[in-house]
């Protein structure tokens, strides 16, 4: 349940994308939602959320997810979202309270805000685990619920502890800069960062997948860490392909605007056209890089996962995804937000069309076998959690 070639002036052929296939034993997800039906839900959600100053957002989330889940089918059976709004509201109030403490502490003193930031960081892994547990336990298919293990130790290991390693490149850079070697420090810090970050992301995906269960079976994750280094290495090339021409165009435009002006642009109070130009350059370039990394990482997440005799195949492609994001963004912007339902339906349909479950056997046999042996954590799903954290992971 987890979104046309673009004439952008930057050509980047598809990399490592397996073509969509129709293997025997492949079960493709089908999305049957439409923008007209979803618009009715969305407009009511927006109106009531505004009227209630955000309180109704929990009910809006439940209505939206129930529609999107029920519109997504596997084996001609829809998924179900079974959560209730009150636990989500409690979780959001807690989350808002934690971040309000951080924001307000900054008005008192910077050291206090730094301490508050550390407290928020300490809470984050717990919130991530609670969110994954909540989302899983209230998602079901053919009467079987998903389940996520309460592995708080793993959450703190992969979403808190490992980030101390990220401080190593920074310390290294500071030490070498203080010693009079800033360029060497910067290069070594960059090399250390690029060596650590893909390893962290690969292990985070593996931890998340292997703690999910469905139908009495645990998901398995056959991780190849080299794939993550490959993604981020190519993402660096994509960043260069986007930012270099955009920066050149921006520089030429700024030079044309300032030609004949003796006064230089002040960094403290830059003119409006300069600010708009920066955003005009950074927004599409950032979107181009983010879409590449997001698409490749989503494919890695599914393509390395397995459940029993079934494996997954995700075939999201860079240019179609970028086309969706750009088209959706322009439509939402030009319609003052009214095209949001249409944009979300387009993205959900494309994602569903490019995800398959592959394996011998019948899905009905899998379900009967699961009921025969008992679901993992089935008893716990019948009890409302005292505090349901769902932060939209």
Buried (B, 14 or more C-beta within 10 A) or exposed (E): BEBEEBEBEBEBEEBEBEEEEEEEEEBBBBBEBEBEBBBEBBEBBBEBBEEEEEBBBBBBBBBBBBBBBBBBBBBEEBBBBBBEBEBBBBBBEBBEEBEEBBEEBEEEEEEBBEEBEEBBEEBBBBBBBBBBBBBBBBBBBBEBBBBBBBBEEBBBBBBBEBBEBEEEBEEBBEEBBEEEBEEBBBEBBEEBBBEBBBBBBBBBBBBBBBBBBBBBBBBBBEBEEEBBBBBBEBBEEBBEBBBEBBEEBBEEBBEEBBEEEEEEEEEEEEBEBBEEBEEBBBEBBBBBBBBBBBBBBBBBBBBBBBBBEBBBBBBBBBBBBBBBBBBBBEBBEEEEEBBBBBBBBBBBBBBBBBBBBBBEEEBEEBBEBBBEEEBBBBEBBEEEBEEBBBBEE
